[in-house]
Amino acid sequence: MAALWNIPAVQVATWALVKVLIILHALLGVVSYLIYAERKICGHIQARTGPEPRRPAGLLQPPPTCSSSSSRRSSCPPARTR
């Protein structure tokens, strides 16, 4: 194994691979935090209201939501006739 490290081409290729992996890892980390920040900012800009304003801590929200969803008409269009 030591004889392999004495070859200059192997050294160059190894260090190039290490550098590429370090840069890739750093970019992926930065991009993931940027996406997280964008989603947080968009959420604050849109000021979405969740179930908290309607019920205490949103604990009683699922039953009314299910009942209202099941009482609605189907959103599928009627079948076509030719």
Beta strands, then each sheet from edge to edge (+ up, - down):
end
